[in-house]
Amino acid sequence: MATRLGLGLPQMKQYDLGRDVPDVARAAERTGYESLWVFERALFPDPATQGLYGIEGLPWPESYRGVAEPLVTLTLAAAATERARLGSSVLIAPLHVPFQLAKTLATLDAVSGGRVVAGLGTGWSFDEFAAAAVRPFEERGQVLDEVIEVCRAVWGPDPVVYDGRLTKIASAAVGPKPARPIPILLAASTPKARRRLVDKADGWLPVGLGAEQLAAQWRELQDFAAERGRTEPLQTVLRTNAQYSPKAYDGADRRPFQGNVTQIVEDLAAHAEVGLDEILLDLQSSVRDAEELKDVAAEVYTAARAAGV
């Protein structure tokens, strides 16, 4: 069975969001992409007080200046499409009030006919937490735990009852309900995060940094799930942050998904061999505008399917 392919929606400053998000979403669905994805970047510290991903000295890319709010972006895509699933890779859960996030996701799923995939993470930016978080940075894991629990409660049958640290629901009807159970996927890289994923979530959101590394992580996670007694299969969506260029990248330091369409498809094929359910291709940071994004996305999709991906 072929690996499902998804496309990252335009959220960055070079796009006319009101026009380009629906346009790209419709084009991607017509091309054959089975899902559409957003990510969250709340702000761009200037000057930077912390390296990208918390890694000292690693600069934030200029493309992160002015990233559109993810759930507004998904709503635009939902209104423009009929079949494609609508996912986040990832929403930074501790930047959201748990109850409001649960209700927003439920509403989006209801109006889209059951197409939402809730990909969540804890975040890493001190500046984003200072601006928007509901609890301090050090408590981000606890907040993610509560977000998951509140979502399950709010999406479940009425009356909803929940007594948590941030959220108190004595007994209430909360609607609309999702059209179907919304899968919760987590980006998990630490032992504690993997335990949360296996025990509380529906699936895994890794990042494509190399097929061998991915395969090792996937084996490790499956073994850990078996150790924890999990019998339900883990859904999997791989995020790939592509750096497209019209010409082939011939440097020895080429990273996965860097280069022309042929090179990107070779990397897609290698990562697809690992056996994950779906690969999300995010091209938006390395193209000029929505027209190029649509063209490159269509070319990659056609070549990938021809290559057996």
C-alpha positions as CSV (number, residue, x, y, z in Angstrom):
1,M,0.0,0.0,0.0
2,A,1.4,3.4,-1.0
3,T,2.4,5.8,1.7
4,R,-0.1,8.7,2.1
5,L,1.3,12.1,1.2
6,G,0.4,15.4,2.8
7,L,1.4,19.0,2.0
8,G,2.2,21.9,4.3
9,L,0.0,24.9,3.8
10,P,1.4,28.4,3.2
11,Q,1.7,30.3,6.5
12,M,4.8,32.5,6.0
13,K,5.2,36.2,5.2
14,Q,5.7,35.8,1.4
15,Y,2.1,34.6,1.0
16,D,-1.2,36.4,0.6
17,L,-2.9,34.2,3.2
18,G,-6.6,34.9,2.4
19,R,-6.0,34.1,-1.2
20,D,-3.2,31.6,-1.2
21,V,-4.3,29.2,1.6
22,P,-7.6,28.2,-0.1
23,D,-5.9,28.2,-3.5
24,V,-3.0,25.9,-2.4
25,A,-5.4,23.7,-0.4
26,R,-7.7,23.2,-3.4
27,A,-4.8,22.6,-5.8
28,A,-3.2,20.1,-3.4
29,E,-6.4,18.1,-3.1
30,R,-6.8,18.0,-6.8
31,T,-3.3,16.8,-7.3
32,G,-3.9,13.9,-4.9
33,Y,-2.4,15.0,-1.6
34,E,-4.5,13.3,1.1
35,S,-3.8,15.8,3.9
36,L,-3.0,19.5,4.6
37,W,-0.9,20.6,7.5
38,V,0.1,23.6,9.6
39,F,2.7,24.3,12.2
40,E,2.8,26.9,15.0
41,R,5.3,29.7,15.5
42,A,3.8,32.3,17.8
43,L,6.5,35.0,17.4
44,F,10.0,35.8,16.2
45,P,12.3,37.2,19.0
46,D,14.3,40.1,17.6
47,P,17.1,40.0,18.6
48,A,17.0,36.3,19.4
49,T,17.4,35.4,23.0
50,Q,17.7,31.7,22.4
51,G,18.8,29.5,19.5
52,L,16.4,27.7,17.2
53,Y,14.9,24.6,19.0
54,G,16.8,25.8,22.1
55,I,20.2,24.9,20.5
56,E,22.7,27.6,21.3
57,G,24.0,29.5,18.3
58,L,21.5,28.1,15.8
59,P,19.8,31.1,14.2
60,W,16.0,31.3,13.7
61,P,15.2,31.3,9.9
62,E,13.9,34.5,8.5
63,S,10.9,32.6,7.2
64,Y,9.7,32.4,10.8
65,R,8.9,36.1,10.9
66,G,5.2,36.4,10.9
67,V,3.9,32.8,10.7
68,A,0.1,32.7,10.5
69,E,-2.0,31.3,13.3
70,P,-2.4,27.6,12.6
71,L,-6.1,27.0,13.4
72,V,-7.2,30.0,11.3
73,T,-5.1,28.7,8.5
74,L,-6.7,25.2,8.8
75,T,-10.2,26.8,8.8
76,L,-9.5,28.5,5.5
77,A,-8.3,25.2,4.1
78,A,-11.3,23.3,5.5
79,A,-13.7,25.7,3.7
80,A,-11.9,25.2,0.4
81,T,-11.7,21.4,0.3
82,E,-13.8,18.3,0.6
83,R,-11.7,15.3,1.4
84,A,-8.2,16.2,2.6
85,R,-7.5,15.6,6.3
86,L,-6.5,18.7,8.2
87,G,-3.6,18.3,10.6
88,S,-1.2,20.2,12.8
89,S,2.5,19.3,13.1
90,V,2.5,20.7,15.6
91,L,0.3,22.9,17.8
92,I,2.3,24.0,20.9
93,A,-0.3,22.8,23.4
94,P,0.9,24.9,26.4
95,L,0.3,28.1,24.5
96,H,-3.4,27.3,24.5
97,V,-6.1,27.3,27.1
98,P,-7.1,23.6,27.2
99,F,-10.8,23.9,27.1
100,Q,-10.8,26.5,24.3
101,L,-8.4,24.4,22.3
102,A,-10.6,21.3,22.7
103,K,-13.7,23.2,21.7
104,T,-12.1,24.8,18.7
105,L,-10.7,21.5,17.4
106,A,-14.1,19.8,17.9
107,T,-15.9,22.6,16.0
108,L,-13.4,22.4,13.1
109,D,-13.8,18.6,12.9
110,A,-17.6,18.9,13.0
111,V,-17.8,21.5,10.2
112,S,-15.2,19.7,8.0
113,G,-16.9,16.3,8.2
114,G,-14.4,14.6,10.5
115,R,-11.1,15.6,8.9
116,V,-9.0,17.0,11.8
117,V,-5.7,15.4,13.1
118,A,-4.5,17.0,16.3
119,G,-0.7,17.0,16.4
120,L,0.6,18.4,19.7
121,G,3.9,19.3,21.2
122,T,5.3,21.0,24.3
123,G,7.3,23.7,22.6
124,W,10.8,25.0,23.3
125,S,10.8,28.8,22.9
126,F,11.2,30.8,26.2
127,D,9.9,33.9,24.4
128,E,6.7,32.2,23.2
129,F,6.0,30.9,26.7
130,A,6.6,34.4,28.2
131,A,4.1,35.9,25.7
132,A,1.4,33.3,25.5
133,A,1.7,30.2,27.8
134,V,-1.0,29.3,30.3
135,R,1.7,28.0,32.8
136,P,5.5,28.5,33.1
137,F,7.9,26.8,30.7
138,E,9.0,24.3,33.3
139,E,5.4,22.9,33.5
140,R,4.9,22.4,29.8
141,G,4.7,18.7,30.0
142,Q,2.0,18.9,32.7
143,V,0.0,21.3,30.6
144,L,0.2,18.9,27.6
145,D,-1.1,16.1,29.8
146,E,-4.1,18.2,30.8
147,V,-4.8,19.3,27.2
148,I,-5.0,15.7,26.1
149,E,-7.3,14.8,29.1
150,V,-9.5,17.9,28.5
151,C,-9.8,17.1,24.8
152,R,-10.9,13.5,25.5
153,A,-13.5,14.7,28.0
154,V,-14.9,17.6,25.9
155,W,-15.1,15.4,22.8
156,G,-16.8,12.6,24.7
157,P,-20.4,12.3,25.8
158,D,-22.3,14.9,27.8
159,P,-22.4,15.7,30.6
160,V,-18.7,16.6,30.6
161,V,-17.0,16.5,34.0
162,Y,-13.3,17.3,34.5
163,D,-11.4,18.5,37.6
164,G,-7.8,19.5,36.7
165,R,-5.2,22.0,37.6
166,L,-6.2,24.5,34.9
167,T,-9.6,23.3,33.9
168,K,-12.7,22.8,36.1
169,I,-15.9,21.5,34.5
170,A,-18.5,20.6,37.2
171,S,-21.0,19.1,34.8
172,A,-21.9,20.6,31.4
173,A,-23.1,20.0,27.9
174,V,-20.3,21.0,25.5
175,G,-20.9,21.0,21.8
176,P,-20.6,20.6,19.0
177,K,-19.0,17.2,19.2
178,P,-16.4,16.1,16.7
179,A,-17.8,14.2,13.7
180,R,-15.6,11.2,14.9
181,P,-12.9,10.6,17.5
182,I,-10.1,13.1,16.6
183,P,-6.7,11.3,16.6
184,I,-4.1,13.0,18.9
185,L,-0.5,12.6,17.7
186,L,2.5,13.7,19.6
187,A,6.0,14.8,18.7
188,A,8.0,12.9,21.2
189,S,11.8,12.6,21.5
190,T,12.6,12.2,25.2
191,P,11.8,9.1,27.4
192,K,9.1,11.0,29.3
193,A,7.5,12.2,26.1
194,R,7.6,8.7,24.6
195,R,5.8,7.3,27.6
196,R,3.1,10.0,27.3
197,L,2.8,9.1,23.6
198,V,2.4,5.4,24.1
199,D,0.1,5.7,27.1
200,K,-2.1,8.6,26.1
201,A,-2.0,9.4,22.4
202,D,-3.0,7.8,19.1
203,G,0.2,8.3,17.2
204,W,3.7,9.8,16.5
205,L,4.9,12.8,14.6
206,P,8.6,12.4,13.9
207,V,10.8,14.7,11.7
208,G,12.7,13.5,8.7
209,L,16.4,13.8,9.5
210,G,17.5,10.6,7.7
211,A,16.0,7.3,6.9
212,E,18.3,5.2,9.1
213,Q,17.8,7.4,12.1
214,L,14.0,7.3,11.6
215,A,14.0,3.5,11.3
216,A,15.9,3.2,14.5
217,Q,13.6,5.6,16.3
218,W,10.5,3.7,15.0
219,R,11.8,0.3,16.1
220,E,12.6,1.8,19.5
221,L,9.2,3.3,19.9
222,Q,7.4,0.1,18.8
223,D,9.5,-2.0,21.3
224,F,8.7,0.5,24.0
225,A,5.0,0.3,23.2
226,A,5.1,-3.4,23.5
227,E,6.9,-3.2,26.8
228,R,4.1,-0.8,28.1
229,G,1.5,-3.4,26.9
230,R,0.0,-1.2,24.2
231,T,-2.0,-3.3,21.7
232,E,-3.5,-0.4,19.7
233,P,-1.3,0.4,16.6
234,L,0.4,3.8,16.6
235,Q,-0.6,6.1,13.7
236,T,2.5,7.8,12.2
237,V,3.0,11.0,10.2
238,L,6.5,12.0,9.2
239,R,7.2,15.8,8.9
240,T,9.8,16.7,6.2
241,N,11.0,20.3,6.1
242,A,12.1,20.4,2.4
243,Q,14.6,22.9,1.0
244,Y,13.7,22.9,-2.7
245,S,16.0,24.3,-5.4
246,P,15.5,24.0,-9.2
247,K,19.0,22.7,-9.6
248,A,20.4,19.6,-7.9
249,Y,22.3,20.1,-4.7
250,D,25.7,18.5,-5.2
251,G,27.5,19.4,-1.9
252,A,28.7,16.6,0.3
253,D,26.8,18.3,3.2
254,R,23.3,17.8,1.6
255,R,20.7,17.3,4.2
256,P,17.6,15.0,3.6
257,F,15.0,16.7,1.5
258,Q,17.4,19.4,0.2
259,G,17.7,19.8,-3.5
260,N,15.7,19.4,-6.7
261,V,12.6,17.4,-7.3
262,T,14.6,14.2,-8.1
263,Q,16.6,14.4,-4.9
264,I,13.5,15.2,-2.7
265,V,11.7,12.2,-4.3
266,E,14.7,9.9,-3.6
267,D,14.6,11.0,0.1
268,L,10.8,10.4,0.1
269,A,11.3,6.9,-1.2
270,A,14.0,6.1,1.4
271,H,11.9,7.4,4.3
272,A,8.8,5.6,3.0
273,E,10.7,2.3,3.2
274,V,10.6,2.7,7.0
275,G,6.9,1.9,6.8
276,L,5.2,4.9,8.4
277,D,1.6,5.7,7.4
278,E,2.1,9.1,5.9
279,I,4.7,11.7,5.0
280,L,4.0,15.4,5.2
281,L,6.1,17.5,2.7
282,D,6.5,21.1,3.8
283,L,7.9,23.1,0.8
284,Q,6.7,26.6,1.7
285,S,9.8,28.2,3.1
286,S,11.9,27.5,-0.1
287,V,9.6,28.7,-2.8
288,R,8.9,32.3,-4.0
289,D,5.1,32.3,-3.9
290,A,1.9,30.2,-4.0
291,E,2.2,29.5,-7.8
292,E,5.7,28.0,-7.4
293,L,4.5,26.1,-4.3
294,K,1.6,24.5,-6.3
295,D,3.8,23.7,-9.2
296,V,6.6,22.1,-7.2
297,A,4.2,20.2,-5.0
298,A,2.4,18.8,-8.1
299,E,5.8,17.8,-9.7
300,V,7.0,16.1,-6.5
301,Y,3.7,14.2,-6.1
302,T,3.7,12.9,-9.6
303,A,7.3,11.8,-9.4
304,A,6.9,10.2,-6.0
305,R,3.9,8.1,-7.2
306,A,5.8,7.2,-10.3
307,A,8.7,6.0,-8.1
308,G,6.3,3.8,-6.1
309,V,6.1,6.0,-3.0
